[in-house]
Amino acid sequence: MPSGALFDLGWIPRRRRPATARSVLAGEAAAEAARKSSQEAPPVEEAPAEPEFPVVGDTAAAAFFDLDNTVMQGAALYHFGRGLYKRHFFHKRDLARFAWQQIYFRLAGSENPEHMADVRNSALSIVQGHRVAELMSIGEEIYDEYMAERVWPGTRALAQAHLDAGQKVWLVTAAPVETATIIARRLGLTGALGTVAESVGGVYTGKLVGEPLHGPAKAEAVRALAAAEGLDLSHCAAYSDSANDIPMLSLVGHPYAINPDTRLRKHAREQGWRLRDYRTGRKAAKIGIPAAAAVGALAGGTAAAVALQRRRR
């Protein structure tokens, strides 16, 4: 073997042997370079990571969640009304009105003030004269029957992230505070801000204390609670589906548009707010054919009516 060769190449036919030791050296050098290059990954330019949010241990932060169509699919008052109908609190014509209100809510995808006032007046007329404790007890049953399965898992996970970070999480809704409190408790949240119905001696009078917690009133409730809790609103987050809640969303440092209506989606994009949409069939909804949603809402009311008729027979 020639001087300087590094391998015993006797097994290679003579005519295929490297001509010189220099070619052997070149081959070895190439192999070593290949081995090193395969072991050394090239540097990768990474995009700057977003700051961790929610921030664990930030006691100045909290989260505020709208309820209807943000945490729960549809309107809580409608589901509550279905449960009260099942318990003979009102008649078939009232159920039809609740069903239509739900259909309107689902088709419009947003809260109309006049429509919400109609829903409020319907609910107040139904509970007038009943004891608060009675409605609270029934509300627990209604949650299990009609509401639990309509909670959006995606929004629920967002709320849990805040809880896991050691932050308080509040519902903020135009629904009665009693209903909102039940939902908050069942979801493991801190509590709820809701519309307060007047009661005397533990009995509903059919009137409100002030006005429904809607639009600007929500922002005022959040501001007041933040002051009482010692929160820094620039550290807080708020979540809603409705443009009516822009005042509340604008208060906090971390606003989120969840399942947004058209106006809120546009505003959120202009402001650079984060968006999350957990609905299905968005394409159909955009072209005005959310038929399944409408039929589902009406079918729910019809099914309750049929069940009641059968029991009466």
QUIRABEL-V828584 format. One record per residue. RES is the residue in three letters. PHI is phi as a letter, one per 40 degrees, with the letter a starting at -180 (NA if undefined). D_FIRST is the distance of its C-alpha to the first C-alpha in Angstrom with 1 decimal. Layout:
res=[RES RES]
phi=[PHI PHI]
d_first=[D_FIRST D_FIRST]
//
This chain:
res=[MET PRO SER GLY ALA LEU PHE ASP LEU GLY TRP ILE PRO ARG ARG ARG ARG PRO ALA THR ALA ARG SER VAL LEU ALA GLY GLU ALA ALA ALA GLU ALA ALA ARG LYS SER SER GLN GLU ALA PRO PRO VAL GLU GLU ALA PRO ALA GLU PRO GLU PHE PRO VAL VAL GLY ASP THR ALA ALA ALA ALA PHE PHE ASP LEU ASP ASN THR VAL MET GLN GLY ALA ALA LEU TYR HIS PHE GLY ARG GLY LEU TYR LYS ARG HIS PHE PHE HIS LYS ARG ASP LEU ALA ARG PHE ALA TRP GLN GLN ILE TYR PHE ARG LEU ALA GLY SER GLU ASN PRO GLU HIS MET ALA ASP VAL ARG ASN SER ALA LEU SER ILE VAL GLN GLY HIS ARG VAL ALA GLU LEU MET SER ILE GLY GLU GLU ILE TYR ASP GLU TYR MET ALA GLU ARG VAL TRP PRO GLY THR ARG ALA LEU ALA GLN ALA HIS LEU ASP ALA GLY GLN LYS VAL TRP LEU VAL THR ALA ALA PRO VAL GLU THR ALA THR ILE ILE ALA ARG ARG LEU GLY LEU THR GLY ALA LEU GLY THR VAL ALA GLU SER VAL GLY GLY VAL TYR THR GLY LYS LEU VAL GLY GLU PRO LEU HIS GLY PRO ALA LYS ALA GLU ALA VAL ARG ALA LEU ALA ALA ALA GLU GLY LEU ASP LEU SER HIS CYS ALA ALA TYR SER ASP SER ALA ASN ASP ILE PRO MET LEU SER LEU VAL GLY HIS PRO TYR ALA ILE ASN PRO ASP THR ARG LEU ARG LYS HIS ALA ARG GLU GLN GLY TRP ARG LEU ARG ASP TYR ARG THR GLY ARG LYS ALA ALA LYS ILE GLY ILE PRO ALA ALA ALA ALA VAL GLY ALA LEU ALA GLY GLY THR ALA ALA ALA VAL ALA LEU GLN ARG ARG ARG ARG]
phi=[NA c c g c b b c b c c c d d c b c d c a c c c c c c c c c c c c c c c c c c c b c c c b c b c d c c d c a c c c g c c c b a b b b c b c g b c b c g c c c c c c c d c c c d b g c a b c c c c c c c c c c c d d d c c c g a c c d c c c c c c c c c c c c c c d g c c c c c c c c c d c c c d c c b b d c b c c d c c d c c c c c c c c c g b c b b c b a c c d c c c c c c c c c c c g c c i a b a c b c c b b g g b c c g b b c g b d c a g d c c c c c c c c c c c c c g c b c c c c b b b a b b c c c d d c c c c b c b c b c b f c c d c c d c c c c c c g c c b b b b c b g c c c c c c g b c c c c c c c c c c c c c c c c c c c c c c c c]
d_first=[0.0 3.8 6.5 8.5 6.8 9.4 8.9 7.5 8.1 8.3 12.0 12.2 13.3 11.2 14.0 13.9 10.4 10.9 11.4 10.5 9.8 13.6 14.2 12.3 14.6 17.5 17.2 17.1 20.0 22.0 21.6 22.9 25.7 26.7 26.9 29.0 31.3 32.0 33.1 35.2 38.3 39.8 43.1 46.1 49.4 52.1 55.7 57.9 59.1 62.8 64.7 65.3 68.6 70.7 70.1 70.1 72.8 74.6 78.2 79.7 78.3 79.8 79.6 82.5 82.3 84.8 85.7 86.7 83.8 81.5 81.3 83.2 83.5 87.0 90.0 90.7 94.5 94.2 92.4 94.9 97.7 96.3 96.5 100.0 101.1 99.8 102.1 105.1 105.3 106.1 106.8 105.0 105.9 104.3 101.1 101.1 101.4 98.5 96.4 97.2 96.4 92.9 92.3 93.3 90.9 88.0 88.8 89.4 86.5 88.4 91.4 94.6 97.2 100.2 98.2 97.2 100.9 101.9 99.4 100.6 104.3 103.6 101.8 104.6 107.3 105.6 105.1 108.5 110.5 107.6 106.4 103.1 102.1 102.6 100.4 97.7 97.6 97.6 94.9 92.5 93.1 92.8 89.4 88.0 89.7 88.9 86.8 83.9 82.0 82.5 80.6 77.6 74.5 72.8 75.7 76.0 72.3 73.1 76.0 74.0 71.4 74.2 75.5 72.1 71.9 75.1 77.3 80.7 81.1 84.4 85.8 88.0 90.2 93.5 93.8 96.3 94.9 95.6 93.4 90.7 90.8 90.4 87.3 85.8 86.4 84.9 81.8 81.4 82.2 84.2 87.4 89.0 91.2 93.6 97.0 99.7 102.7 105.9 107.2 110.4 110.7 107.4 108.6 107.3 109.9 108.2 107.6 104.6 104.2 103.6 101.5 98.4 95.2 93.9 92.3 93.3 94.7 91.3 90.0 93.0 92.3 88.7 89.8 92.4 90.1 87.4 89.9 91.2 87.7 86.4 83.7 82.0 82.2 79.3 77.1 78.8 77.9 80.2 79.7 82.0 82.3 85.4 86.2 89.3 87.1 85.7 88.0 86.4 82.8 83.4 84.4 81.0 77.7 75.8 77.7 76.4 77.8 77.6 78.4 80.1 83.0 82.8 84.4 82.3 79.1 79.9 81.0 77.9 75.6 77.5 77.4 73.7 74.8 72.5 73.4 72.9 74.2 74.3 76.5 75.6 77.0 76.9 76.8 80.0 81.7 81.0 82.7 85.6 85.1 84.7 86.7 85.0 85.9 89.5 89.9 88.3 90.7 93.7 92.5 92.3 95.9 97.1 95.4 97.2 100.5 100.0 99.1 102.2 104.4 103.1 103.9 107.5 108.1]
//
